Amino acid sequence: MPESRVPRRRRYLVCEPRHFAVQYAINPWMRPDQHVDVSLAQAQWQSLIGAYRAHGHTVETVEPVPGLPDMVFAANAAVVVDGRVFGSLFHAPERRPESHPYDTWFKSAGYDVYRPESVSEGEGDFVPAGRWVLAGTGFRTTREAHREAQEFFGAPVIGLTLVDPYFYHLDTALFVLDDDNIAYYPEAFSPGSREVLARLYPDAVIATREDAMSFGLNSVSDGRHVFISPGATALAEELTRHGYIPVPVDLSEFHKAGGGIKCCTQEIR
């Protein structure tokens, strides 16, 4: 029942899409000839911030930088566990300058920032999940970065191999519901990784390809409320059946760059 699910107040870091655009192609969703409606993107982003605050969460912002159109995807800049900040080293040269303004924000907020030596794309591929950290590889973040993160956090890092280029980051194929369970799309993963997830999470919520292609797995959960793409209708029904409360937020303009709700949201743990 929904009453058994307990939300936990979260602290999120986001970046206004003032300079959002699709100017290059670094994943299958991106086509530089696509028109991006910046005013619509702004309105959709504001609706996400409003939803977070309406549910009691703290939202802080980093100032967007001209010439960095993907800086709105705050999740990729770092992963934060127990106040420890593991920064980013982007795979695409176009995105590498994004690391600096985020590092500056964290440092000004009193955090030390670890600079990884290997390609690492923050919460795009590192998903803290209770006792361990789930970590994606195959398209962006490297296995070497997984080892760096384990040494840095002192927590088990469980590597998972992504095999479908439409799900190029772990946070497009999987999200954490609470400390004990996840939702994911199995076919985004290699056969061995699917077995690992089935062993770790026998009661996981399983998504269809339609849910996943609607960015339904690029969701954010506070343990009870799941901020989710309205296009992932079957997944929303399944979440409801498991006692969670879907909160639909339309970020369709950001799908043109391969991003959604979670991509826009860095959690400061």
C-alpha positions in Angstrom: 0.0 0.0 0.0 1.2 3.6 -0.6 1.1 4.3 3.1 3.9 1.8 3.6 6.2 3.9 1.4 8.0 6.6 3.4 9.4 9.6 1.4 12.7 11.1 2.5 13.4 14.8 1.9 16.1 15.3 -0.7 18.5 18.0 -1.7 18.8 18.5 -5.4 21.2 20.6 -7.6 19.9 21.8 -10.9 20.9 24.2 -13.7 18.5 26.4 -15.6 18.3 25.6 -19.4 19.0 29.1 -20.4 21.4 28.0 -23.1 19.9 24.6 -23.9 20.2 23.5 -27.5 21.1 20.5 -29.6 24.3 21.6 -31.3 26.1 18.3 -31.8 25.2 14.6 -31.7 26.8 12.4 -29.0 23.9 9.9 -28.6 21.2 8.5 -30.9 18.6 10.9 -29.7 20.5 14.0 -30.8 20.1 15.6 -34.2 21.6 19.0 -34.6 19.0 20.0 -37.2 16.3 19.7 -34.5 14.6 22.9 -33.4 14.7 23.4 -29.6 12.0 25.6 -28.1 13.9 27.2 -25.3 10.9 28.9 -23.8 9.1 25.5 -23.6 12.2 23.9 -22.1 12.3 26.7 -19.5 8.6 26.1 -18.6 9.0 22.3 -18.4 12.1 22.7 -16.2 10.3 25.1 -13.9 7.5 22.6 -13.6 10.0 20.0 -12.4 11.5 22.4 -9.9 8.0 23.2 -8.7 7.1 19.5 -8.3 10.2 18.9 -6.2 9.5 21.8 -3.9 5.8 21.0 -3.6 6.9 17.6 -2.2 9.2 19.1 0.4 12.5 18.8 -1.4 15.3 21.4 -1.3 16.4 22.7 -4.8 19.6 24.6 -5.4 20.9 26.0 -8.7 24.2 26.4 -10.4 24.6 29.3 -12.9 24.4 28.2 -16.5 27.4 29.0 -18.7 27.0 30.3 -22.4 28.3 27.8 -24.9 27.5 24.7 -22.7 24.1 23.6 -24.0 24.1 20.4 -22.0 25.0 21.9 -18.7 21.3 21.6 -17.8 21.9 17.9 -17.3 23.2 18.4 -13.8 23.3 14.6 -13.0 26.3 14.1 -15.2 28.6 16.5 -13.3 29.2 14.4 -10.2 28.0 11.7 -7.9 27.7 12.6 -4.2 27.6 10.0 -1.4 27.9 10.9 2.3 29.1 14.4 1.5 31.9 13.0 -0.7 31.9 14.5 -4.3 33.3 12.3 -7.1 33.5 14.7 -10.1 33.3 14.1 -13.8 35.5 13.7 -16.8 33.2 13.6 -19.8 33.7 11.3 -22.7 32.7 13.9 -25.3 35.1 16.9 -25.7 32.1 19.2 -26.1 31.0 18.5 -22.6 34.3 18.5 -20.7 34.2 22.2 -19.8 30.9 21.6 -17.8 33.0 20.0 -15.0 34.5 23.3 -14.0 31.4 25.3 -13.0 30.0 22.4 -11.1 33.3 21.8 -9.3 33.3 25.5 -8.4 29.8 25.3 -7.0 30.6 22.3 -4.8 33.8 23.9 -3.5 32.0 27.2 -2.7 29.5 25.1 -0.8 32.2 23.6 1.3 32.9 20.3 -0.4 36.1 18.8 -1.6 35.9 17.5 -5.1 37.7 14.4 -6.4 38.8 14.7 -10.0 38.7 11.3 -11.7 41.5 10.2 -14.0 39.2 8.0 -16.1 36.1 8.9 -18.1 33.3 9.3 -15.6 29.9 10.9 -16.1 28.6 11.3 -12.6 25.1 10.1 -11.8 24.6 9.3 -15.4 26.4 6.1 -14.7 26.8 5.9 -10.9 23.6 5.2 -9.1 23.9 5.0 -5.2 21.6 2.2 -4.1 21.7 1.7 -0.3 24.7 -0.5 0.6 26.4 -0.2 -2.8 26.7 1.9 -5.9 25.5 0.5 -9.2 27.7 1.6 -12.1 27.2 1.6 -15.8 29.7 1.1 -18.6 29.7 0.4 -22.2 29.3 3.8 -23.8 30.6 6.5 -21.5 32.0 5.8 -18.0 34.8 3.3 -18.0 35.5 0.3 -15.7 38.6 2.1 -14.5 36.3 4.9 -13.2 34.3 2.2 -11.3 37.5 1.2 -9.5 38.3 4.8 -8.8 34.9 5.4 -7.3 35.1 2.3 -5.1 38.4 3.4 -3.7 37.1 6.9 -3.2 33.7 6.0 -1.5 34.9 2.8 0.2 31.6 1.2 -0.8 31.1 -1.7 -3.2 30.7 -0.6 -6.8 28.8 -3.1 -8.9 29.6 -2.8 -12.6 26.8 -3.3 -15.2 27.4 -3.3 -18.9 25.0 -1.4 -21.2 24.5 -2.7 -24.7 21.8 -0.6 -26.4 23.0 2.9 -27.6 19.6 4.4 -26.9 20.4 3.7 -23.2 23.9 5.1 -23.2 23.9 6.0 -19.5 22.7 3.8 -16.6 20.2 6.5 -15.5 18.3 6.0 -18.8 17.8 2.2 -18.1 17.5 2.0 -14.3 16.5 4.1 -11.3 16.5 3.5 -7.5 13.1 3.4 -5.9 14.4 3.3 -2.3 17.3 1.7 -0.5 16.0 -1.8 -1.2 14.6 -1.8 -4.7 14.9 -0.5 -8.3 13.1 -0.2 -11.6 14.9 -1.2 -14.8 14.7 -2.3 -18.4 16.5 -5.7 -18.7 17.3 -5.6 -22.4 19.4 -2.5 -22.0 22.0 -4.7 -20.2 24.3 -7.6 -21.2 23.2 -11.1 -20.2 25.6 -11.3 -17.2 24.5 -7.9 -16.0 20.8 -8.9 -16.2 21.6 -11.9 -14.0 23.3 -9.7 -11.5 20.3 -7.4 -11.3 17.9 -10.3 -11.0 20.0 -11.7 -8.1 20.3 -8.4 -6.3 16.7 -7.2 -6.9 14.3 -10.2 -7.3 11.3 -7.9 -6.7 12.4 -5.1 -9.0 9.8 -3.2 -11.1 10.4 -4.3 -14.7 9.9 -1.7 -17.5 9.0 -2.4 -21.1 10.9 -1.0 -24.0 8.1 1.5 -24.6 8.4 2.8 -21.0 12.2 3.1 -21.4 12.0 4.8 -24.8 9.6 7.3 -23.2 12.4 8.2 -20.6 10.3 6.4 -17.9 13.5 5.1 -16.3 15.1 8.5 -16.2 13.0 9.1 -13.1 13.6 10.4 -9.6 12.1 8.7 -6.5 12.1 10.1 -2.9 11.0 6.6 -1.6 7.3 7.2 -2.1 6.8 9.7 -4.9 8.3 9.0 -8.4 8.8 11.9 -10.6 8.3 10.3 -14.0 7.7 11.0 -17.7 4.0 11.0 -18.5 4.7 8.9 -21.5 5.6 5.9 -19.4 2.0 4.9 -18.7 2.6 1.1 -18.1 5.5 1.8 -15.8 3.4 4.3 -13.8 0.7 1.7 -13.4 3.2 -0.9 -12.2 4.7 1.6 -9.7 1.3 2.3 -8.4 0.7 -1.4 -7.9 3.9 -1.6 -5.9 2.8 1.2 -3.6 4.6 4.2 -5.1 2.9 7.4 -6.2 3.8 8.6 -9.8 4.2 12.3 -10.2 4.1 12.9 -14.0 6.4 15.8 -15.2 6.7 16.4 -18.9 10.3 17.1 -20.0 9.7 16.2 -23.6 11.8 19.1 -25.0 14.9 17.6 -23.3 14.3 14.2 -24.9 15.7 15.8 -28.1 19.1 15.8 -26.4 18.6 12.3 -24.8 17.8 13.6 -21.4 14.9 13.7 -18.9 14.0 14.2 -15.3 17.0 12.4 -13.7 19.4 13.9 -16.2 18.4 17.3 -15.0 18.7 16.4 -11.3 21.9 16.0 -9.2 21.2 14.6 -5.7 23.4 15.9 -2.9 23.5 13.1 -0.4 
